[in-house]
Amino acid sequence: MRVHTVVPSPVGELTLVAEDGALVRVHLAGGKQAADPAVLGLRDGPDPVLGEAVRQLGEYFTGDRTEFDLRLAPAGNAFEQRVWALLREIPYGETRSYGDLARVLGDVGFSQAVGAANGRNPIAIVVPCHRVIGADGSLVRYAGGLDRKRFLLALEESEDTRAQRLF
């Protein structure tokens, strides 16, 4: 049974969806990927995964959590699953380029496909697609909008990195 809840966050409302004991979606309100009401399930239905996800996201936004410990079940094809697994390996406070991820997958020519899979990530923030940037270090493409991406990356920045920034 699918259930969902909507919670406030510093980046706007988040819709969290769980099914069969796993988190299957974290949707950012107003992002490019609309939350389809047909796949949300019962609102605020009883599900321990949702409560735990809300708690861990709260800790993340206060700076008290750098890794999520949730059972995840994002729906996607085999290539997307490989990309999303790589996203989960990007450490808190670090970034990778689309090309970096494509090289790990065995072919720098996969960069565009990596970008497409990154954009279809159904579990925003927890599967940190915001940590993927352009080869030149620029903030490019984020389904939740570049302002949110900038916020999330700044949230994860170390004190040393913040101190070295000119602006």
C-alpha positions in Angstrom: 0.0 0.0 0.0 1.3 3.4 -0.9 1.1 6.3 1.6 2.4 9.8 1.5 2.8 12.9 3.7 3.6 16.5 2.9 6.1 18.3 5.2 7.6 21.8 5.2 11.3 22.3 4.6 13.7 25.1 4.0 13.4 24.3 0.2 9.6 24.3 0.2 7.1 21.5 0.8 8.3 18.0 0.3 6.0 15.1 -0.6 7.3 11.8 0.7 5.9 8.6 -0.6 6.4 5.2 0.9 5.4 1.7 -0.2 6.0 -1.7 1.3 8.4 -0.4 4.0 10.6 1.7 1.6 10.7 5.3 0.6 9.9 5.5 -3.1 9.7 9.2 -3.7 10.6 12.6 -2.3 9.1 15.3 -4.5 10.0 19.0 -4.3 6.8 21.2 -4.7 7.0 23.4 -7.7 9.8 21.4 -9.3 9.9 20.2 -12.9 8.6 16.8 -11.9 5.0 17.2 -10.8 3.7 14.9 -8.0 1.1 12.7 -9.7 -1.8 12.3 -7.3 -2.5 8.9 -8.8 0.7 7.5 -7.4 0.8 9.2 -4.0 -1.5 6.8 -2.1 -3.3 7.5 1.1 -2.3 10.8 2.8 -0.7 10.5 6.2 -1.4 6.8 6.3 0.4 4.8 9.0 3.9 4.0 7.8 7.1 4.0 9.9 9.2 4.8 6.9 7.5 8.1 6.4 8.1 9.1 10.1 11.7 8.1 9.9 12.2 9.9 6.6 10.7 13.1 8.1 13.0 12.8 11.1 16.1 12.3 9.1 15.3 15.1 6.6 14.8 17.4 9.6 18.2 16.4 10.9 19.7 16.9 7.5 18.3 20.5 7.2 19.6 21.4 10.7 23.1 20.1 9.8 22.9 17.2 12.2 22.8 14.5 9.5 25.2 13.9 6.7 24.0 10.4 5.5 20.5 9.0 5.3 19.7 5.5 6.6 16.5 4.7 4.9 15.3 1.7 2.9 14.8 3.1 -0.7 13.0 1.7 -3.6 13.1 4.1 -6.5 11.3 3.0 -9.7 13.6 3.1 -12.8 15.3 1.1 -15.4 18.6 -0.7 -14.9 20.8 2.2 -16.1 18.9 4.7 -13.9 19.3 2.4 -10.9 23.1 2.3 -11.5 23.2 6.1 -11.7 21.1 6.6 -8.6 23.4 4.1 -6.7 26.4 6.2 -7.8 24.6 9.4 -6.5 24.3 7.8 -3.1 28.1 7.3 -3.0 28.8 11.0 -3.5 29.9 12.1 0.0 28.1 14.9 1.8 29.7 18.2 1.0 31.3 16.9 -2.3 30.2 17.1 -5.9 30.8 15.1 -9.1 30.3 16.0 -12.7 28.1 14.1 -15.1 31.4 13.1 -16.9 32.8 11.7 -13.6 29.8 9.5 -13.1 29.9 8.4 -16.8 33.5 7.4 -16.4 32.7 5.3 -13.4 30.0 3.6 -15.6 32.7 2.8 -18.1 32.3 5.4 -20.9 32.5 9.2 -20.8 30.0 9.1 -23.7 27.3 8.2 -21.2 27.4 11.8 -19.8 24.1 12.8 -21.4 22.4 9.6 -20.3 23.7 10.2 -16.8 22.2 13.7 -16.9 18.8 12.3 -18.0 18.8 9.6 -15.3 19.9 12.2 -12.7 16.9 14.4 -13.8 14.5 11.5 -13.3 15.7 10.7 -9.8 12.4 10.2 -7.9 13.9 10.6 -4.4 15.3 14.1 -4.2 17.7 15.1 -1.5 18.0 11.6 0.0 19.4 10.4 -3.3 21.6 13.5 -3.8 21.2 14.4 -7.4 21.9 18.0 -6.3 25.6 17.0 -5.9 26.1 16.6 -9.6 27.5 19.7 -11.4 28.8 20.6 -14.8 32.4 19.7 -15.9 33.4 23.3 -15.4 32.0 23.4 -11.9 28.9 25.3 -12.8 25.5 24.6 -11.4 23.5 23.0 -14.2 20.2 21.3 -14.4 18.2 20.5 -11.3 14.6 19.4 -11.4 13.9 21.4 -8.2 15.4 24.6 -9.6 18.9 26.0 -9.4 18.1 28.1 -6.3 17.3 24.9 -4.4 20.4 23.2 -5.7 22.5 26.2 -4.6 20.8 26.1 -1.2 21.4 22.4 -0.7 25.1 22.6 -1.8 25.6 25.6 0.5 24.0 23.7 3.4 26.5 20.9 2.9 29.6 23.2 2.5 32.3 22.8 5.2 33.3 25.7 7.3 36.7 25.7 5.6 35.2 25.9 2.1 32.8 28.6 3.2 35.7 30.6 4.7 37.7 30.4 1.4 34.8 31.7 -0.7 35.2 35.4 -1.8 31.4 36.0 -2.0 
